[in-house]
């Protein structure tokens, strides 16, 4: 998937900048077809609906996979290249100014280049605007185009669940696992984990769910994995929660910050305990950290999650604040509370984002230089990868348990063979 996105997808970019779009039509169509075919073969899923493929063509920050459609952006690349050319050539060759002016603004007598430029110019821009400010023009136009497509995808989501999923996916860090290079076990997936994570991201039906139909808790299974992820029978949610807590533990340990996991009998009026307590030896103030995972498809938040970005994470943060505001430490000890919430699709809660940013300011490299950017990048990917691996393993383990209870004893290899390879 990394090779497809970084090597194959941009392979024709140089041609789109130097060849008029009408001459590249068949080539760009073939290129996009090969991208889509390879993407489907990686997932081993079968045909993907048009709306799901449109999502896949979006940048990762918009909830896609970065499978950019070259056919759709070739005009933007061409007009950007010409804008740079038309602004630079007259400065070097003054005699060309009249030729270029005729070429662009009098296309009826000089050819089709002017028509091509006019056709590729966005509706809210004039050709003069583009020629006056050509710096990084292709990036600006492409960003404008992808934003409009992302808006279209969200506005035309067929169901509230699709809308809530898409809003969750465009949160900061939600797609960091897609950019992680598998250089260590913490950033690597098993193939089945990766494919299941992709299916969840795209809102596609999960294999075997329609075959099983009912959970061992008595609930009817949905075909997109919500109940499999959140069912309390089997321990999946607890294991996912503990895995994310372990990541925070490792993160604090890397910074040599004194902390303790799940201290018992900490509060004078409650049996609850935070997941991690960070001790500030200098001031005596402690920071209580409590980790939580939230799903935008929960019945009490789905409607809000379909209308507002990050609604599920915000709701869980509010509940955590309300819960801990009633808790008292013994004596006169002071406490700062931070809820560390992530949505199952990967979006971070605002408080978790702020806390990771605070930690990044304390990060240094081996030479003692601040490296907050590298710290943020790594831990975004680490948390994102851990969460998606947990999602996939929870679903797979639950399916295997249900098939075993149904006298369909299959192992993981059989499961993958039957439901991922058609």
C-alpha positions in Angstrom: 0.0 0.0 0.0 2.9 2.3 0.8 4.5 1.6 -2.6 1.2 2.1 -4.4 0.6 5.5 -2.8 4.1 6.8 -2.9 5.5 5.3 -6.2 2.7 4.4 -8.6 0.1 7.1 -7.9 2.5 10.1 -8.6 4.3 8.3 -11.5 2.5 10.4 -14.2 2.8 13.7 -12.5 5.6 15.0 -14.7 3.5 14.3 -17.8 0.5 16.1 -16.4 2.6 19.3 -16.0 3.9 19.3 -19.5 1.2 17.7 -21.7 -2.2 19.2 -22.4 -5.0 17.2 -20.6 -6.8 16.2 -23.8 -3.7 14.3 -25.0 -3.4 12.4 -21.7 -7.0 11.3 -21.4 -6.6 7.6 -22.2 -3.3 7.3 -20.3 -4.7 8.9 -17.1 -7.8 6.7 -17.3 -5.6 3.6 -17.6 -3.4 4.8 -14.7 -6.4 5.4 -12.4 -7.8 2.0 -13.4 -4.5 0.3 -12.5 -4.4 2.1 -9.1 -8.0 1.0 -8.3 -7.4 -2.6 -9.4 -4.2 -2.9 -7.3 -5.9 -1.3 -4.3 -8.7 -3.9 -4.5 -6.2 -6.7 -4.9 -4.3 -5.6 -1.8 -7.5 -5.7 0.3 -8.6 -9.0 -1.3 -12.1 -7.9 -0.9 -13.8 -7.7 -4.3 -15.4 -4.9 -6.2 -15.7 -1.6 -4.2 -18.6 0.7 -4.7 -18.1 4.1 -6.4 -18.7 6.2 -3.2 -16.2 4.1 -1.3 -13.6 4.4 -4.0 -14.1 8.2 -4.1 -13.3 8.2 -0.4 -10.1 6.2 -1.1 -9.0 8.8 -3.6 -9.1 11.5 -0.9 -5.9 12.5 1.0 -5.4 10.7 4.3 -6.2 13.9 6.3 -9.7 13.9 4.7 -10.4 10.3 5.6 -9.1 8.7 2.4 -6.1 6.6 1.4 -4.2 9.0 -0.8 -5.1 7.2 -4.1 -5.2 10.4 -6.0 -7.0 10.4 -9.3 -4.5 11.6 -11.9 -7.3 12.1 -14.4 -9.0 14.6 -12.1 -5.9 16.7 -11.3 -4.2 16.7 -14.7 -5.7 20.0 -15.7 -4.7 21.5 -12.4 -1.1 20.4 -12.9 -1.0 21.7 -16.4 -2.4 25.1 -15.7 0.0 25.4 -12.7 3.0 24.6 -14.9 1.9 27.1 -17.5 1.3 29.8 -14.9 4.9 29.4 -13.7 6.2 29.4 -17.3 4.3 32.5 -18.3 5.5 34.4 -15.2 9.1 33.4 -15.7 9.8 33.5 -19.5 9.1 37.2 -20.1 11.7 38.1 -17.4 14.4 36.2 -19.2 13.2 36.8 -22.8 11.4 40.2 -23.0 10.7 39.6 -26.7 8.4 36.7 -25.9 5.9 38.7 -23.9 3.8 39.6 -26.9 3.9 35.9 -28.2 2.9 34.5 -24.9 0.1 37.1 -24.5 -1.4 36.1 -27.8 -0.9 32.5 -27.0 -2.9 32.7 -23.8 -5.4 35.5 -24.3 -6.1 35.1 -28.1 -6.5 31.4 -28.4 -8.8 31.7 -31.4 -5.8 32.7 -33.6 -2.9 31.0 -31.8 -4.1 27.6 -30.8 -5.6 25.7 -27.9 -3.3 26.6 -25.0 -5.3 29.6 -23.9 -8.5 27.5 -24.1 -6.9 24.8 -22.0 -5.8 27.3 -19.4 -9.2 29.0 -19.2 -10.9 25.6 -18.9 -8.7 24.5 -16.1 -9.0 27.7 -14.1 -11.2 27.3 -11.0 -14.6 29.0 -11.2 -13.7 31.4 -8.3 -10.4 32.5 -9.9 -9.5 34.4 -13.0 -6.6 33.6 -15.3 -4.9 36.8 -14.3 -5.1 35.8 -10.6 -3.2 32.6 -11.3 -0.5 34.2 -13.4 0.1 36.9 -10.8 0.7 34.4 -8.0 2.0 31.1 -9.4 4.1 30.0 -6.4 3.0 26.5 -5.2 0.0 26.9 -7.4 -0.5 23.2 -8.1 -0.6 22.4 -4.4 -3.1 25.2 -3.7 -5.4 24.1 -6.6 -5.2 20.4 -5.7 -5.9 21.2 -2.0 -8.9 23.2 -3.1 -10.2 20.4 -5.3 -9.7 17.7 -2.7 -11.4 19.8 -0.1 -14.4 20.2 -2.3 -14.5 16.4 -3.0 -14.2 15.6 0.7 -17.2 18.0 1.4 -19.2 16.2 -1.4 -18.4 12.8 0.1 -19.6 13.9 3.6 -22.7 15.7 2.3 -23.7 12.7 0.3 -23.1 10.0 2.9 -26.1 7.7 2.6 -26.5 6.9 6.3 -25.9 8.6 9.7 -23.3 5.9 10.4 -21.4 6.8 7.2 -21.5 10.5 8.1 -20.3 9.9 11.6 -17.5 7.6 10.3 -16.3 10.2 7.8 -16.3 13.0 10.3 -14.3 10.9 12.7 -11.8 9.9 10.1 -10.8 13.5 9.2 -9.6 14.2 12.8 -5.9 14.9 13.4 -3.9 11.7 13.6 -6.8 9.4 12.6 -5.0 8.1 9.6 -1.4 8.2 11.0 -1.3 4.3 10.8 -1.4 4.6 7.0 1.8 6.6 6.9 3.7 4.4 9.4 6.7 2.6 7.9 6.8 -0.9 9.4 10.4 -0.6 10.7 9.5 -2.2 14.1 6.8 -4.4 15.6 5.2 -1.3 17.1 4.5 0.1 13.7 3.9 -3.1 11.7 0.7 -5.0 10.9 -0.1 -8.6 10.1 -1.8 -8.7 6.7 -5.2 -9.6 8.1 -4.9 -6.8 10.7 -4.2 -4.3 7.9 -7.0 -5.4 5.7 -9.6 -5.4 8.5 -8.4 -1.9 9.5 -8.9 -0.8 5.9 -12.4 -2.2 5.8 -13.3 -0.4 9.0 -12.0 2.8 7.6 -14.0 2.5 4.4 -17.2 1.3 6.1 -17.3 -1.9 4.1 -19.0 -5.1 5.2 -16.8 -7.4 7.3 -16.3 -11.0 6.2 -18.2 -13.7 8.1 -20.5 -11.4 10.0 -23.6 -12.2 7.8 -22.7 -15.8 8.3 -22.7 -15.7 12.1 -25.5 -13.2 12.5 -25.8 -13.4 16.4 -23.3 -12.7 19.1 -22.9 -14.9 22.1 -24.3 -12.1 24.3 -27.6 -12.4 22.4 -27.2 -9.2 20.3 -27.7 -9.2 16.5 -24.5 -8.4 14.7 -24.2 -5.5 12.4 -22.1 -6.1 9.2 -19.6 -3.3 9.8 -18.1 -4.5 13.1 -19.5 -2.0 15.7 -20.8 -4.7 18.1 -17.8 -6.9 17.6 -15.6 -4.0 18.7 -17.7 -2.9 21.7 -19.2 -6.1 23.0 -18.1 -6.5 26.7 -18.3 -10.3 26.5 -14.9 -11.6 25.6 -12.7 -8.8 26.9 -12.0 -7.0 23.6 -12.7 -3.5 24.8 -10.7 -3.9 28.0 -7.7 -5.3 26.1 -7.8 -2.5 23.6 -8.0 0.1 26.4 -5.0 -1.5 28.2 -3.0 -1.6 25.0 -3.4 2.2 24.6 -2.6 2.7 28.3 0.7 0.8 27.7 1.5 3.2 24.9 1.1 6.2 27.2 3.2 4.3 29.7 6.0 3.8 27.1 5.7 7.5 26.0 6.2 8.8 29.5 9.0 6.4 30.2 10.8 7.6 27.0 10.8 11.1 28.5 11.9 9.8 31.9 8.8 11.2 33.6 8.1 9.7 37.0 4.6 8.0 36.9 2.7 5.0 38.1 0.0 2.9 36.5 -3.3 2.3 38.2 -2.4 3.2 41.8 -4.9 1.6 44.3 -6.7 3.4 47.1 -5.8 6.8 45.7 -9.0 8.7 46.4 -10.6 9.2 49.8 -14.2 9.0 48.6 -14.0 6.6 45.6 -12.8 3.2 44.7 -12.0 4.3 41.1 -8.4 4.7 40.1 -6.8 6.6 37.2 -4.9 4.6 34.5 -1.7 6.6 35.1 -0.6 9.2 37.7 2.2 11.5 36.7 4.2 12.9 39.7 5.8 16.3 39.6 8.5 16.1 42.3 9.3 19.8 42.0 5.8 21.3 42.6 4.1 18.4 44.3 1.2 18.6 41.9 0.1 15.4 40.2 -1.6 14.8 36.9 -4.2 12.0 36.8 -4.5 10.4 33.3 -7.6 8.3 32.4 -7.7 6.6 29.0 -10.9 5.9 27.2 -12.0 4.6 23.8 -15.2 5.9 22.3 -17.2 4.8 19.2 -19.2 7.4 17.1 -21.8 4.7 16.4 -22.9 4.4 20.0 -26.7 4.9 20.2 -26.4 7.8 22.6 -24.0 9.8 20.4 -24.6 8.7 16.8 -26.9 11.6 15.8 -24.5 14.2 17.2 -21.5 12.4 15.7 -23.2 12.6 12.3 -23.5 16.4 12.6 -20.4 17.5 14.5 -16.7 16.5 14.1 -15.4 14.7 17.2 -18.7 14.6 19.1 -18.0 11.1 20.5 -14.6 12.0 21.9 -16.0 15.3 23.3 -18.8 13.5 25.0 -16.5 11.0 26.7 -14.2 13.8 27.8 -17.1 15.6 29.4 -18.1 12.5 31.2 -14.6 11.9 32.5 -14.3 15.5 33.8 -17.7 15.2 35.5 -16.7 11.9 37.2 -13.3 13.1 38.4 -14.6 16.4 39.6 -16.3 14.6 42.4 -13.2 12.7 43.5 -11.0 14.0 46.3 -7.4 13.2 47.1 -6.5 12.7 50.8 -5.2 15.7 52.7 -4.6 18.9 50.8 -3.0 17.3 47.7 -3.8 19.0 44.4 -4.7 17.2 41.2 -4.8 18.0 37.5 -7.0 15.6 35.5 -6.5 14.9 31.8 -8.9 12.5 29.9 -7.0 10.7 27.1 -9.8 9.8 24.6 -9.5 8.3 21.2 -12.4 7.3 18.9 -12.2 3.8 17.4 -11.8 5.3 13.9 -8.6 7.0 15.1 -9.6 10.6 15.9 -8.0 12.1 19.1 -9.9 14.0 21.7 -8.8 17.6 22.2 -7.4 17.0 25.7 -5.3 14.0 24.5 -3.9 16.1 21.6 -3.0 19.0 23.9 -1.3 16.6 26.4 0.8 14.9 23.7 1.8 18.3 22.5 2.9 19.3 26.0 5.0 16.1 26.3 6.6 16.8 22.9 8.0 20.1 24.2 10.1 18.0 26.7 11.5 15.8 24.0 15.1 15.9 22.9 17.3 13.9 20.6 20.6 12.2 21.5 22.5 15.5 21.0 20.1 17.3 23.4 18.3 19.3 20.7 14.6 19.7 20.9 12.8 17.4 18.5 9.1 17.9 19.3 8.1 17.5 15.6 9.7 14.0 15.3 8.3 13.0 18.7 4.7 14.0 17.7 5.1 12.2 14.4 6.3 9.0 15.9 3.8 8.8 18.7 0.9 9.7 16.5 1.8 6.7 14.3 2.4 4.5 17.3 -0.9 5.2 19.0 -2.8 5.0 15.6 -1.2 1.7 14.7 -1.8 0.2 18.1 -5.5 1.2 18.0 -6.1 -0.2 14.6 -4.3 -3.5 15.4 -6.5 -3.8 18.5 -9.6 -3.2 16.5 -8.7 -5.9 14.0 -7.6 -8.4 16.6 -10.7 -7.8 18.7 -13.0 -8.4 15.7 -11.0 -11.5 14.5 -10.9 -13.0 18.0 -14.6 -12.5 18.4 -15.5 -14.0 15.1 -13.3 -17.1 15.8 -15.0 -17.4 19.2 -18.5 -17.3 17.7 -17.7 -19.7 14.9 -16.2 -22.1 17.5 -19.3 -21.9 19.6 -21.3 -22.6 16.5 -19.4 -25.9 15.9 -17.5 -24.3 13.0 -14.0 -24.8 14.4 -11.7 -22.8 12.1 -8.3 -21.3 12.8 -7.1 -17.9 11.7 -5.6 -19.2 8.4 -8.9 -20.8 7.5 -10.7 -17.6 8.3 -8.4 -15.6 6.1 -8.7 -18.1 3.3 -12.4 -18.2 3.4 -13.2 -14.5 3.9 -10.4 -12.6 2.4 -9.4 -14.6 -0.7 -12.3 -15.1 -3.1 
